[in-house]
Amino acid sequence: MNTNNKSAAPLKIGFAGYGVVGKRRREIIDARDDMMAVAVSDITLGGDGSFDDGIHYHADFRRLADEELDVLFVCLPNDIAPEATIMGLEKGLHVFCEKPPGRDLADIARVIDCEKSCPGQKLKYGFNHRYHDSVREALALVRSGEMGRMVNLRGIYGKSQLISFGQTTWRTQRDLAGGGILLDQGIHMVDLMRLFAGDFEDVHSFVRNDFWKHNVEDNAYALMRTADGVIGMLHSSATQWRHRFNLDITLEKGALTLSGILSGSKSYGAETLTAAWAEDDTGDPREQTTSYNHDTSWSDEIADFVDAIRSDRDITEGSSEDAYKTMEQVYRIYCADPEWAARWNLKDRLPDRPA
C-alpha cells in the first residue's frame, strides 16, 4: 500500500460508484501523471471482471477492499456513501466523497468518529463550487475588506425537477436520499453562504413538496442570521423552469453578484462575477463584469486533494468539519419549519455536534 508515500509513484485510485460523476472524476485522474485508476465498482456492472484497458470492475463496492489502492473516490447514493467512506478509511485509504456526506447528521457523525481513529488518512468532501473561479475571486474581494463589512446575501439555486436527465430515481426516495432539492443541490449554495458569511444561528423557513409530491422537498425557502447580524436569504428549488444559479452579496461599500455557473449540463448560463461600487446614491453604480469560459473546478479540486496527501497537510476545503457544519445548516432549515420537521420527525435527527 502506498498511503502517505511522498515519492513520485502514482497514487492508485478506486471508484465506488461509476456513474456520471464517477466517470467524470476518472477523466480528470486519467489526465494526471501522479494518479492511476485501478478499479471501479457499480451495481450496474453485474459482476467482477476487467475492462479492455485492464481496469478491474465489481458490482459490489465492498470488493474494492480487496484491491491494492491508495485512494477511494466515493460516488454513491446518500444511503451507501457513509458505509463506503468508512470502509475506505478503515482499509487505510485516503477518501474523497461526493456531497452530501450522507442522509442526515448521524451519517456524517459516524464517519467523523471513524476518521478520528485513522489520523493518517485524508478525507475530503466534494463541495466543488468552492473551486469555481467566480467564487474564489469573489471571496478574495470580500476578504480584502475593500468593500467593507457584509450586510446580507441572497442565494437562488434551482432546476426544473428533482431527477435530472440520466439520473436514477433514488433522489426522490427519503429512505435512500434523506432529503430532496435542498440536500441534493441547494447544499452547494448553503456551503457557499457559510463560506462567505459564516454560520447562521437564527433560521426561519418554509419547506414544501407540493408540486412533485415526492416524500422529499421540491422547494425550500430560508431566512437566516449570523451571530454578527449578516442576513442570508435562500431559495432552493426543483420548480425553476429555467435553471438558475445566483448569489448576491451586499457589502457596506459595494456589492457582488455571482450569476450562472459552468456545469456539465451547461444549462445554468454563462458564469460571471459582477462587482459594483457604491460611490453615490443614484442606484446605478459603476460596475465591472468578469466572464469565465473554462471550468477548471474539477481538476483544481482533485489537485488540492492530491497536494494534501503528498504534503501531509490538513484538508482546507471540504473537510469533514465543513461537511458536518453545512449539513447541520441544511437540517436547521428543515427543522425551522415546524410542519415539515413534525412530518418527518426531524428534531430527533439533529444530534449534538461531535467533539
C-alpha positions as CSV (number, residue, x, y, z in Angstrom):
1,M,0.0,0.0,0.0
2,N,1.3,3.4,-0.9
3,T,-0.6,5.5,1.7
4,N,1.3,8.8,2.6
5,N,4.1,7.9,0.2
6,K,5.5,11.2,-1.0
7,S,7.5,9.7,-3.8
8,A,6.7,10.1,-7.5
9,A,4.8,6.8,-7.7
10,P,1.3,7.4,-8.9
11,L,-1.5,7.1,-6.4
12,K,-3.6,4.0,-7.1
13,I,-7.3,5.0,-7.3
14,G,-10.5,3.1,-6.9
15,F,-14.1,4.3,-7.6
16,A,-17.0,3.3,-5.5
17,G,-19.8,4.2,-7.9
18,Y,-19.1,4.6,-11.6
19,G,-22.0,6.6,-13.0
20,V,-21.8,10.1,-14.5
21,V,-19.9,11.6,-11.6
22,G,-17.5,8.7,-11.1
23,K,-16.7,8.7,-14.8
24,R,-16.1,12.4,-14.8
25,R,-13.8,12.1,-11.8
26,R,-11.9,9.4,-13.7
27,E,-11.4,11.6,-16.7
28,I,-9.6,14.2,-14.5
29,I,-7.5,11.5,-12.9
30,D,-6.6,9.9,-16.2
31,A,-5.2,13.3,-17.3
32,R,-2.7,13.4,-14.4
33,D,0.6,11.5,-14.2
34,D,0.5,11.2,-10.4
35,M,-2.7,9.2,-10.2
36,M,-3.7,5.9,-11.8
37,A,-7.2,4.3,-12.0
38,V,-7.0,0.7,-10.8
39,A,-10.6,-0.5,-10.1
40,V,-14.2,0.7,-10.2
41,S,-17.5,-0.6,-8.8
42,D,-21.1,0.0,-9.8
43,I,-24.2,-2.0,-9.2
44,T,-24.9,-1.9,-13.0
45,L,-21.8,-3.8,-13.9
46,G,-23.3,-7.1,-12.9
47,G,-20.3,-8.9,-11.5
48,D,-16.5,-8.9,-11.4
49,G,-14.0,-8.7,-14.3
50,S,-11.7,-6.4,-16.2
51,F,-12.3,-3.8,-18.9
52,D,-10.2,-3.8,-22.1
53,D,-7.9,-1.2,-20.6
54,G,-7.1,-3.5,-17.6
55,I,-9.2,-1.7,-15.0
56,H,-10.9,-4.1,-12.6
57,Y,-14.6,-3.8,-12.1
58,H,-17.0,-5.1,-9.5
59,A,-20.8,-4.9,-8.9
60,D,-20.3,-4.6,-5.1
61,F,-18.2,-1.7,-3.9
62,R,-17.1,-3.8,-0.9
63,R,-14.9,-5.8,-3.3
64,L,-12.7,-2.7,-3.7
65,A,-11.4,-3.5,-0.2
66,D,-9.5,-6.4,-1.9
67,E,-7.8,-4.2,-4.4
68,E,-4.4,-2.6,-3.9
69,L,-5.4,1.1,-3.6
70,D,-4.2,4.3,-2.1
71,V,-7.3,6.5,-2.6
72,L,-11.0,5.7,-2.8
73,F,-13.4,8.0,-4.6
74,V,-17.0,7.6,-3.3
75,C,-19.7,8.5,-5.9
76,L,-22.6,6.5,-4.4
77,P,-26.2,7.3,-3.3
78,N,-26.5,9.1,0.0
79,D,-27.6,6.0,2.0
80,I,-24.5,4.0,1.0
81,A,-21.8,6.7,0.8
82,P,-21.1,6.8,4.6
83,E,-20.5,3.0,4.7
84,A,-18.1,3.1,1.7
85,T,-16.3,6.1,3.2
86,I,-15.8,4.3,6.5
87,M,-14.7,1.1,4.6
88,G,-12.0,3.1,2.8
89,L,-10.7,4.8,6.0
90,E,-10.6,1.5,7.9
91,K,-8.7,0.0,5.0
92,G,-6.0,2.7,5.3
93,L,-7.0,4.7,2.3
94,H,-7.4,8.4,1.6
95,V,-11.1,9.1,0.7
96,F,-12.8,11.6,-1.5
97,C,-16.6,11.5,-1.1
98,E,-19.1,13.4,-3.2
99,K,-21.6,15.7,-1.4
100,P,-23.9,15.3,0.5
101,P,-21.9,13.3,3.1
102,G,-25.0,11.1,3.9
103,R,-28.7,11.3,4.5
104,D,-28.5,13.1,7.8
105,L,-26.2,14.3,10.6
106,A,-26.0,10.9,12.2
107,D,-24.4,9.5,9.0
108,I,-21.6,12.1,8.9
109,A,-21.1,11.8,12.7
110,R,-20.4,8.1,12.2
111,V,-17.8,8.9,9.5
112,I,-16.1,11.5,11.7
113,D,-15.9,9.0,14.6
114,C,-14.1,6.7,12.2
115,E,-11.9,9.4,10.8
116,K,-10.6,10.2,14.3
117,S,-9.3,6.7,14.6
118,C,-7.5,7.0,11.2
119,P,-5.3,10.1,11.6
120,G,-3.0,9.1,8.7
121,Q,-5.8,9.3,6.1
122,K,-7.1,12.4,4.4
123,L,-10.9,12.7,4.0
124,K,-12.3,15.3,1.6
125,Y,-15.9,16.1,0.5
126,G,-16.8,17.3,-3.0
127,F,-18.1,20.8,-2.4
128,N,-17.0,21.6,-5.9
129,H,-18.4,25.1,-6.2
130,R,-15.7,26.4,-3.9
131,Y,-13.2,25.9,-6.7
132,H,-15.1,27.9,-9.4
133,D,-13.1,30.9,-10.4
134,S,-16.0,33.3,-9.9
135,V,-16.4,32.1,-6.3
136,R,-12.7,32.3,-5.5
137,E,-12.3,35.8,-6.9
138,A,-15.5,37.0,-5.1
139,L,-14.2,35.5,-1.8
140,A,-10.8,37.3,-2.3
141,L,-12.7,40.6,-2.7
142,V,-14.8,40.1,0.4
143,R,-11.8,39.1,2.5
144,S,-9.7,42.0,1.3
145,G,-12.0,44.4,3.1
146,E,-12.1,46.7,0.1
147,M,-15.9,46.8,0.1
148,G,-16.3,46.9,3.9
149,R,-18.5,44.8,6.2
150,M,-21.0,42.3,4.7
151,V,-24.7,43.3,5.1
152,N,-26.6,40.4,3.5
153,L,-26.7,37.6,0.9
154,R,-29.4,36.3,-1.4
155,G,-29.0,32.9,-3.0
156,I,-31.1,31.1,-5.6
157,Y,-30.2,27.7,-6.9
158,G,-32.8,25.8,-8.8
159,K,-33.6,23.3,-11.6
160,S,-36.7,22.1,-13.3
161,Q,-37.2,18.8,-11.4
162,L,-35.7,16.5,-8.8
163,I,-34.3,14.0,-11.2
164,S,-32.0,15.3,-14.0
165,F,-31.5,13.6,-17.3
166,G,-29.8,10.3,-16.9
167,Q,-30.2,10.1,-13.1
168,T,-31.9,7.3,-11.3
169,T,-34.9,7.8,-9.0
170,W,-33.3,7.2,-5.6
171,R,-33.2,11.0,-5.2
172,T,-36.9,11.1,-4.8
173,Q,-37.0,8.4,-2.0
174,R,-36.5,9.7,1.5
175,D,-35.1,6.4,2.9
176,L,-32.3,6.5,0.3
177,A,-31.7,10.2,-0.2
178,G,-32.5,11.7,3.2
179,G,-33.8,14.9,1.5
180,G,-34.7,16.5,-1.8
181,I,-33.5,19.5,-3.7
182,L,-32.1,21.3,-0.7
183,L,-29.9,18.4,0.3
184,D,-29.0,17.3,-3.2
185,Q,-28.3,20.6,-4.9
186,G,-29.1,23.5,-2.5
187,I,-26.4,22.2,-0.2
188,H,-23.9,23.8,-2.5
189,M,-25.5,27.3,-2.0
190,V,-25.7,26.7,1.7
191,D,-22.0,25.8,1.7
192,L,-21.1,29.0,-0.2
193,M,-23.2,31.2,2.0
194,R,-21.4,29.7,5.0
195,L,-18.1,30.2,3.3
196,F,-18.8,34.0,2.7
197,A,-20.7,34.9,5.9
198,G,-20.0,32.2,8.5
199,D,-22.5,30.0,10.3
200,F,-26.2,31.1,10.6
201,E,-27.6,30.8,14.1
202,D,-31.2,32.0,13.7
203,V,-33.2,30.3,10.9
204,H,-36.8,30.6,9.7
205,S,-38.0,28.5,6.8
206,F,-40.8,27.0,4.7
207,V,-40.1,23.6,3.2
208,R,-42.6,22.1,0.7
209,N,-43.2,19.1,-1.6
210,D,-46.5,20.4,-3.0
211,F,-45.5,20.3,-6.7
212,W,-43.8,17.0,-7.4
213,K,-45.4,15.4,-4.3
214,H,-42.5,13.0,-3.5
215,N,-41.7,12.5,0.1
216,V,-38.7,14.9,-0.2
217,E,-38.8,18.6,-0.7
218,D,-39.1,20.3,-4.0
219,N,-38.7,23.9,-2.6
220,A,-37.0,25.3,0.5
221,Y,-37.2,29.0,1.5
222,A,-35.0,30.2,4.3
223,L,-34.3,33.4,6.1
224,M,-31.2,33.2,8.3
225,R,-29.0,35.4,10.5
226,T,-25.4,35.0,11.7
227,A,-24.2,36.0,15.2
228,D,-22.9,39.3,14.0
229,G,-26.0,40.2,12.1
230,V,-25.5,39.2,8.5
231,I,-28.8,38.2,6.9
232,G,-29.0,35.3,4.4
233,M,-31.9,34.5,2.2
234,L,-32.0,31.3,0.3
235,H,-34.3,29.6,-2.2
236,S,-33.5,26.1,-3.3
237,S,-36.0,24.9,-6.0
238,A,-36.9,22.0,-8.2
239,T,-39.5,24.1,-10.0
240,Q,-37.1,26.6,-11.5
241,W,-38.1,26.0,-15.1
242,R,-35.1,28.0,-16.4
243,H,-32.2,26.5,-14.4
244,R,-30.7,29.2,-12.2
245,F,-27.7,29.9,-10.0
246,N,-27.4,33.4,-8.5
247,L,-25.7,34.7,-5.3
248,D,-26.0,38.4,-4.4
249,I,-23.6,39.7,-1.7
250,T,-24.2,43.2,-0.4
251,L,-21.4,45.0,1.5
252,E,-21.0,48.4,3.0
253,K,-19.2,49.9,0.0
254,G,-20.5,47.8,-2.8
255,A,-22.0,44.6,-4.0
256,L,-21.0,41.3,-5.7
257,T,-23.2,39.2,-7.9
258,L,-22.3,35.7,-9.0
259,S,-24.6,34.6,-11.8
260,G,-24.6,31.4,-13.7
261,I,-22.2,28.5,-13.2
262,L,-20.3,26.4,-15.6
263,S,-21.6,22.8,-15.2
264,G,-21.8,19.5,-17.1
265,S,-25.4,20.3,-18.2
266,K,-24.4,23.8,-19.4
267,S,-27.9,24.9,-18.5
268,Y,-27.2,27.5,-15.8
269,G,-25.9,30.1,-18.2
270,A,-22.6,31.9,-18.5
271,E,-20.6,32.1,-15.3
272,T,-20.0,35.8,-14.4
273,L,-18.9,37.9,-11.4
274,T,-20.2,41.5,-11.3
275,A,-18.7,43.9,-8.8
276,A,-20.5,47.2,-8.1
277,W,-19.1,50.2,-6.1
278,A,-21.4,52.3,-4.0
279,E,-19.8,55.6,-4.9
280,D,-23.1,57.6,-4.9
281,D,-26.8,57.1,-4.1
282,T,-28.2,57.2,-7.6
283,G,-28.9,53.4,-7.6
284,D,-26.9,53.0,-10.8
285,P,-23.3,52.3,-9.5
286,R,-20.2,51.7,-11.5
287,E,-19.9,48.0,-12.3
288,Q,-17.4,45.6,-13.7
289,T,-18.4,42.1,-15.0
290,T,-15.9,39.3,-15.5
291,S,-16.9,36.2,-17.5
292,Y,-15.4,32.8,-17.1
293,N,-15.3,30.5,-20.1
294,H,-13.4,27.5,-18.8
295,D,-14.4,25.3,-15.8
296,T,-11.2,24.1,-14.0
297,S,-13.0,23.5,-10.7
298,W,-13.0,19.7,-11.0
299,S,-9.3,19.4,-11.8
300,D,-8.4,22.1,-9.2
301,E,-10.3,20.3,-6.6
302,I,-8.5,17.0,-7.2
303,A,-5.2,18.8,-7.4
304,D,-5.8,20.3,-3.9
305,F,-6.7,16.8,-2.6
306,V,-3.5,15.3,-4.0
307,D,-1.4,18.1,-2.6
308,A,-2.9,17.5,0.9
309,I,-2.0,13.8,0.6
310,R,1.5,14.4,-0.8
311,S,2.4,17.1,1.7
312,D,0.6,15.5,4.6
313,R,-1.3,18.7,5.4
314,D,-4.9,19.3,6.6
315,I,-7.8,19.4,4.2
316,T,-8.7,23.1,4.0
317,E,-11.7,23.0,1.7
318,G,-14.4,20.3,2.0
319,S,-13.1,18.8,5.3
320,S,-15.4,16.6,7.4
321,E,-15.9,19.6,9.7
322,D,-17.1,21.7,6.7
323,A,-19.3,18.8,5.7
324,Y,-20.9,18.5,9.1
325,K,-21.5,22.2,9.5
326,T,-23.0,22.6,6.1
327,M,-25.2,19.5,6.7
328,E,-26.1,21.0,10.1
329,Q,-27.2,24.2,8.4
330,V,-29.4,22.2,5.9
331,Y,-31.0,20.4,8.9
332,R,-31.6,23.7,10.7
333,I,-33.5,24.8,7.6
334,Y,-35.6,21.6,7.7
335,C,-36.3,21.8,11.4
336,A,-37.2,25.6,11.3
337,D,-40.4,24.7,9.5
338,P,-42.4,23.1,12.4
339,E,-44.8,21.3,10.0
340,W,-42.0,19.8,7.9
341,A,-40.0,18.8,11.0
342,A,-43.0,17.1,12.6
343,R,-44.0,15.2,9.5
344,W,-40.6,13.5,9.3
345,N,-39.6,13.5,13.0
346,L,-36.5,15.6,12.1
347,K,-35.9,17.1,15.6
348,D,-34.7,13.6,16.6
349,R,-32.1,13.7,13.7
350,L,-30.4,16.9,14.9
351,P,-27.8,15.4,17.3
352,D,-25.1,17.3,19.2
353,R,-22.1,18.1,17.1
354,P,-19.2,15.6,17.5
355,A,-16.4,16.9,19.8
